[in-house]
Amino acid sequence: MRTLYLGLFVLVCTPISMINQSVAQEAKPRTEARPAGSPRDRLTEKFDIEYARAGDVSLKLDLYLPKTPSATPRPCVVWIHGGGWQSGNKSSGAQRVGAFAASGDYVAASVGYRLTDVASWPAQIHDCKAAIRYLRANAAQYGIDPDRIGIWGSSAGGHLVSLLGTSGDVAELEGELGVTGVSSRVHCVVDYCGPSDFVTFAKLAPRDFHEGGPVFKLFGGAVRDHEAMATAASPITHVTKDDPPFLIVHGTKDELVPLDQAQLFYEAQTKAGMDSTMITIDGGGHGIGGTEIDRRVKAFFAKHLLGEDVTVSAETIVVGATRL
């Protein structure tokens, strides 16, 4: 199975009237070697678009746009990287969501955000929400349907996309970076092995919570000393019936984020009456990949963003099985 890592976002306040050219600052296209006939040859790639500023920090995202024209706006799939909120970067989105854009059915984006050596919580969720607001506000410019934005992340990125999905109505987590006055709500969420309840997580995986550990750095101290902050940062805290559909994927042998984090989250969602599907990877660790789970993620986005009549199986995927 491929190994994935974790991730985060950033902030700044810009009036709604300044949303387009003033914010959409793009770097020159990157050049890189790739095999002839690569799916990315079907894309226009726009790197390092500034979606907001947090003080003197420029917050950027990458866009992957199909070269084939479309008479109607396309849905957008957004990747948020992992890395324990302290490492990783948006370049990982090229393989994840770039493939969706290469199909011609979607626009795709990969978001960068401030890591914990730059800023502690809640900078990361403020950055993520600013990125979604930017994409929605500039939807016409990029051929995006603002009513069909799906998000996907792994580990720390799984935490951030889950919080985006459950906190669309939580004003105190919104922040004031970049474009304001625009909704940061999303329409479906794929969560790979993300923490959902930091208070419980601190009891189950204490090695991540010691001084200098990822969660300690995220909150600027131990969870027990920042319990209100950790509770507000937990996606499970904000679960309500009107949250968007979720696909939760987690390995049964994950030694970094325990399986209980996915199970508790899924149980809270189903109790609230949400549309949620949970898939376990039997024998899987911290890192999700493989042909079968890729197929199910594709079906999930097709169902909720393209409106296709497809079923997303919740059957357990076994490590080493042919269909993995």
C-alpha positions as semicolon CSV with decimal commas, in nm:
position;residue;x (nm);y (nm);z (nm)
1;M;0,000;0,000;0,000
2;R;0,116;0,348;-0,070
3;T;0,216;0,555;0,229
4;L;0,047;0,886;0,289
5;Y;0,131;1,164;0,528
6;L;-0,053;1,454;0,699
7;G;-0,119;1,829;0,661
8;L;-0,266;2,196;0,713
9;F;-0,370;2,564;0,600
10;V;-0,335;2,960;0,662
11;L;-0,512;3,312;0,712
12;V;-0,572;3,688;0,611
13;C;-0,860;3,930;0,563
14;T;-0,956;4,062;0,217
15;P;-1,278;4,242;0,126
16;I;-1,514;4,061;-0,111
17;S;-1,461;4,329;-0,373
18;M;-1,094;4,230;-0,407
19;I;-1,141;3,861;-0,470
20;N;-1,030;3,804;-0,827
21;Q;-0,716;3,950;-0,984
22;S;-0,582;4,093;-0,660
23;V;-0,568;3,749;-0,498
24;A;-0,510;3,520;-0,797
25;Q;-0,135;3,568;-0,820
26;E;0,011;3,274;-1,011
27;A;0,368;3,159;-1,051
28;K;0,505;3,048;-1,386
29;P;0,413;2,689;-1,480
30;R;0,664;2,436;-1,351
31;T;0,848;2,214;-1,590
32;E;0,916;1,855;-1,494
33;A;1,000;1,533;-1,670
34;R;0,706;1,296;-1,717
35;P;0,635;0,997;-1,941
36;A;0,493;1,067;-2,286
37;G;0,117;1,038;-2,283
38;S;0,089;1,114;-1,910
39;P;-0,267;1,197;-1,798
40;R;-0,130;1,530;-1,679
41;D;-0,070;1,621;-2,043
42;R;-0,447;1,667;-2,055
43;L;-0,430;1,936;-1,789
44;T;-0,350;2,301;-1,754
45;E;-0,165;2,326;-1,424
46;K;-0,159;2,654;-1,232
47;F;0,081;2,646;-0,939
48;D;0,124;2,871;-0,638
49;I;-0,196;3,071;-0,666
50;E;-0,222;3,297;-0,364
51;Y;-0,559;3,251;-0,199
52;A;-0,491;3,465;0,108
53;R;-0,220;3,620;0,323
54;A;-0,160;3,570;0,693
55;G;0,055;3,864;0,788
56;D;0,363;3,828;0,569
57;V;0,289;3,461;0,487
58;S;0,149;3,395;0,141
59;L;-0,101;3,108;0,139
60;K;-0,108;2,918;-0,189
61;L;-0,285;2,643;-0,375
62;D;-0,235;2,455;-0,701
63;L;-0,507;2,412;-0,963
64;Y;-0,549;2,135;-1,220
65;L;-0,781;2,231;-1,506
66;P;-0,891;2,001;-1,790
67;K;-0,777;2,127;-2,129
68;T;-1,099;2,004;-2,288
69;P;-1,366;2,277;-2,289
70;S;-1,693;2,236;-2,105
71;A;-2,022;2,412;-2,169
72;T;-2,103;2,394;-1,798
73;P;-1,897;2,445;-1,482
74;R;-1,730;2,136;-1,341
75;P;-1,732;2,014;-0,981
76;C;-1,408;2,062;-0,790
77;V;-1,218;1,801;-0,585
78;V;-0,981;1,955;-0,329
79;W;-0,686;1,773;-0,170
80;I;-0,548;1,867;0,173
81;H;-0,214;1,705;0,247
82;G;-0,098;1,530;0,562
83;G;0,227;1,536;0,756
84;G;0,132;1,563;1,123
85;W;0,051;1,935;1,085
86;Q;0,429;1,987;1,076
87;S;0,544;1,863;0,734
88;G;0,418;1,776;0,387
89;N;0,313;2,011;0,109
90;K;0,054;2,061;-0,162
91;S;0,260;1,892;-0,434
92;S;0,116;1,556;-0,320
93;G;-0,212;1,659;-0,478
94;A;-0,074;1,615;-0,830
95;Q;-0,119;1,239;-0,814
96;R;-0,427;1,235;-0,593
97;V;-0,666;1,489;-0,740
98;G;-0,478;1,557;-1,063
99;A;-0,613;1,226;-1,191
100;F;-0,969;1,345;-1,136
101;A;-0,908;1,658;-1,341
102;A;-0,735;1,454;-1,614
103;S;-1,062;1,262;-1,659
104;G;-1,220;1,583;-1,785
105;D;-1,506;1,561;-1,534
106;Y;-1,360;1,778;-1,259
107;V;-1,143;2,074;-1,174
108;A;-0,900;1,985;-0,895
109;A;-0,709;2,184;-0,634
110;S;-0,439;2,107;-0,378
111;V;-0,407;2,340;-0,083
112;G;-0,104;2,448;0,116
113;Y;-0,139;2,580;0,469
114;R;0,076;2,697;0,757
115;L;0,256;2,421;0,941
116;T;0,319;2,421;1,314
117;D;0,666;2,571;1,285
118;V;0,492;2,879;1,143
119;A;0,167;2,895;1,340
120;S;-0,028;2,686;1,589
121;W;-0,399;2,612;1,601
122;P;-0,644;2,744;1,474
123;A;-0,432;2,877;1,187
124;Q;-0,467;2,550;0,997
125;I;-0,847;2,539;0,981
126;H;-0,863;2,912;0,912
127;D;-0,634;2,857;0,614
128;C;-0,840;2,567;0,482
129;K;-1,162;2,762;0,506
130;A;-1,001;3,060;0,334
131;A;-0,898;2,831;0,046
132;I;-1,253;2,699;0,002
133;R;-1,392;3,053;0,009
134;Y;-1,136;3,159;-0,252
135;L;-1,231;2,874;-0,485
136;R;-1,601;2,948;-0,446
137;A;-1,558;3,322;-0,497
138;N;-1,345;3,264;-0,810
139;A;-1,549;2,974;-0,942
140;A;-1,646;3,145;-1,268
141;Q;-1,281;3,229;-1,345
142;Y;-1,176;2,864;-1,312
143;G;-1,484;2,691;-1,451
144;I;-1,588;2,552;-1,111
145;D;-1,943;2,483;-1,002
146;P;-1,950;2,655;-0,659
147;D;-2,226;2,423;-0,542
148;R;-2,020;2,107;-0,603
149;I;-1,696;2,119;-0,406
150;G;-1,570;1,793;-0,256
151;I;-1,267;1,755;-0,029
152;W;-1,022;1,474;0,044
153;G;-0,734;1,443;0,289
154;S;-0,518;1,194;0,476
155;S;-0,405;1,183;0,839
156;A;-0,363;1,548;0,948
157;G;-0,528;1,629;0,615
158;G;-0,803;1,382;0,706
159;H;-0,856;1,574;1,028
160;L;-0,875;1,907;0,844
161;V;-1,119;1,790;0,577
162;S;-1,335;1,628;0,845
163;L;-1,346;1,951;1,042
164;L;-1,429;2,145;0,726
165;G;-1,715;1,905;0,670
166;T;-1,863;1,927;1,018
167;S;-1,799;2,294;1,103
168;G;-1,961;2,473;0,811
169;D;-2,193;2,643;1,058
170;V;-1,934;2,712;1,330
171;A;-1,851;3,083;1,309
172;E;-1,565;3,073;1,560
173;L;-1,364;2,841;1,335
174;E;-1,415;3,047;1,019
175;G;-1,137;3,301;1,051
176;E;-1,111;3,625;0,855
177;L;-0,840;3,550;0,602
178;G;-0,866;3,627;0,234
179;V;-1,213;3,639;0,083
180;T;-1,486;3,691;0,340
181;G;-1,863;3,691;0,310
182;V;-1,856;3,364;0,113
183;S;-1,949;3,020;0,247
184;S;-1,676;2,766;0,328
185;R;-1,922;2,475;0,326
186;V;-1,834;2,170;0,121
187;H;-2,051;1,907;-0,042
188;C;-1,881;1,578;0,040
189;V;-1,575;1,460;0,233
190;V;-1,326;1,173;0,202
191;D;-1,135;1,123;0,527
192;Y;-0,833;0,891;0,524
193;C;-0,716;0,796;0,876
194;G;-0,776;1,138;1,032
195;P;-0,806;1,210;1,405
196;S;-1,162;1,299;1,502
197;D;-1,158;1,339;1,881
198;F;-0,837;1,478;2,032
199;V;-0,937;1,425;2,394
200;T;-0,994;1,053;2,333
201;F;-0,695;1,035;2,098
202;A;-0,468;1,170;2,374
203;K;-0,561;0,874;2,592
204;L;-0,518;0,612;2,317
205;A;-0,196;0,731;2,152
206;P;0,006;0,923;2,414
207;R;0,330;0,913;2,215
208;D;0,191;1,174;1,974
209;F;0,107;1,403;2,264
210;H;0,440;1,434;2,444
211;E;0,634;1,759;2,436
212;G;0,752;1,814;2,081
213;G;0,503;1,562;1,938
214;P;0,268;1,655;1,650
215;V;-0,043;1,723;1,858
216;F;0,155;1,900;2,131
217;K;0,297;2,133;1,865
218;L;-0,044;2,183;1,706
219;F;-0,201;2,316;2,026
220;G;0,111;2,467;2,176
221;G;0,101;2,234;2,475
222;A;-0,057;1,923;2,621
223;V;-0,420;1,845;2,541
224;R;-0,501;1,834;2,914
225;D;-0,391;2,199;2,935
226;H;-0,583;2,300;2,623
227;E;-0,887;2,078;2,646
228;A;-1,139;2,341;2,532
229;M;-0,925;2,414;2,226
230;A;-0,876;2,044;2,151
231;T;-1,249;1,979;2,184
232;A;-1,334;2,263;1,945
233;A;-1,071;2,131;1,702
234;S;-1,227;1,783;1,704
235;P;-1,457;1,711;1,407
236;I;-1,673;1,484;1,625
237;T;-1,770;1,784;1,841
238;H;-1,956;1,952;1,555
239;V;-2,142;1,659;1,397
240;T;-2,500;1,748;1,296
241;K;-2,755;1,595;1,062
242;D;-2,705;1,863;0,797
243;D;-2,334;1,784;0,748
244;P;-2,235;1,666;0,397
245;P;-2,187;1,297;0,304
246;F;-1,868;1,138;0,437
247;L;-1,650;0,849;0,329
248;I;-1,426;0,742;0,619
249;V;-1,136;0,504;0,543
250;H;-0,909;0,361;0,814
251;G;-0,666;0,073;0,860
252;T;-0,729;-0,175;1,140
253;K;-0,357;-0,181;1,227
254;D;-0,299;0,194;1,222
255;E;-0,042;0,262;1,496
256;L;-0,043;0,642;1,458
257;V;-0,416;0,720;1,460
258;P;-0,610;0,438;1,627
259;L;-0,905;0,278;1,447
260;D;-1,124;0,395;1,738
261;Q;-1,097;0,749;1,600
262;A;-1,279;0,642;1,284
263;Q;-1,528;0,421;1,466
264;L;-1,629;0,690;1,717
265;F;-1,666;0,945;1,438
266;Y;-1,875;0,714;1,222
267;E;-2,099;0,619;1,514
268;A;-2,160;0,986;1,598
269;Q;-2,248;1,059;1,235
270;T;-2,490;0,770;1,198
271;K;-2,652;0,857;1,532
272;A;-2,705;1,212;1,404
273;G;-2,866;1,076;1,085
274;M;-2,585;1,177;0,851
275;D;-2,503;1,009;0,520
276;S;-2,178;0,837;0,615
277;T;-1,991;0,531;0,486
278;M;-1,698;0,372;0,668
279;I;-1,451;0,135;0,504
280;T;-1,190;-0,053;0,706
281;I;-0,865;-0,181;0,557
282;D;-0,813;-0,513;0,733
283;G;-0,444;-0,529;0,828
284;G;-0,382;-0,179;0,694
285;G;-0,158;0,069;0,871
286;H;-0,135;0,447;0,861
287;G;-0,150;0,513;0,489
288;I;-0,426;0,431;0,244
289;G;-0,395;0,326;-0,118
290;G;-0,463;0,057;-0,374
291;T;-0,681;-0,009;-0,676
292;E;-0,996;-0,103;-0,486
293;I;-1,007;0,194;-0,252
294;D;-0,924;0,424;-0,544
295;R;-1,224;0,280;-0,727
296;R;-1,452;0,347;-0,431
297;V;-1,331;0,704;-0,385
298;K;-1,396;0,762;-0,753
299;A;-1,749;0,622;-0,711
300;F;-1,808;0,839;-0,402
301;F;-1,721;1,161;-0,584
302;A;-1,916;1,051;-0,893
303;K;-2,223;0,994;-0,677
304;H;-2,209;1,318;-0,482
305;L;-2,050;1,559;-0,729
306;L;-2,156;1,422;-1,069
307;G;-2,494;1,290;-0,957
308;E;-2,431;0,940;-1,090
309;D;-2,646;0,654;-0,966
310;V;-2,370;0,439;-0,817
311;T;-2,323;0,244;-0,497
312;V;-2,020;0,295;-0,272
313;S;-1,948;-0,038;-0,105
314;A;-1,866;-0,041;0,266
315;E;-1,719;-0,392;0,243
316;T;-1,390;-0,435;0,426
317;I;-1,083;-0,440;0,203
318;V;-0,823;-0,696;0,305
319;V;-0,452;-0,618;0,277
320;G;-0,298;-0,857;0,028
321;A;-0,631;-0,947;-0,133
322;T;-0,645;-0,928;-0,511
323;R;-0,893;-0,644;-0,509
324;L;-0,675;-0,420;-0,291
